[in-house]
Amino acid sequence: MEPLFKSLVRDALQKARAKHGRQLTPHESYAVLLEEVDEFWDLVRSYSGSDPPHIRLSCLISMLEELSQIGAMAQRAAEDVILPRLEALNCQHDSVKVEFRARD
């Protein structure tokens, strides 16, 4: 069985691609991610541990939904915008992984 969060990200990614198609530029990707992070931040600011349990539950579920959308939009940015540009520069994915490992 697929972990819950991974499943939520997958579903959010499918919905976003069906509704909006591909992202075209890094600027578009940034704007979409920023919007999702802002929505998450609004929920974080509204959350209070002293609220009644049903209010906290609703807010936490909404936070999880926003986090799944952030994950999906990050994946869209990578797959729609960044990786195709790396391929256009003749970068191999393995060399990118090696470069990332070298930075750690």
Residue pairs with C-beta under 8 A, 6 or more apart in sequence:
2 10
5 64
5 67
5 68
5 71
8 64
8 65
8 68
8 71
9 68
9 71
9 72
9 75
10 72
11 68
12 65
12 68
12 69
12 71
12 72
13 72
13 75
13 76
16 69
16 72
16 73
16 76
17 76
22 76
22 80
23 29
23 32
23 76
23 77
23 80
23 81
24 80
24 81
25 81
26 77
26 81
26 82
28 81
29 73
29 76
29 77
29 80
29 81
29 82
30 77
32 73
32 76
32 77
33 70
33 73
33 74
33 77
36 66
36 69
36 70
36 73
37 70
39 66
39 69
40 63
40 66
40 67
40 70
43 59
43 62
43 63
43 66
44 63
46 59
47 56
47 59
47 60
47 63
48 56
49 56
51 59
83 93
86 93
86 96
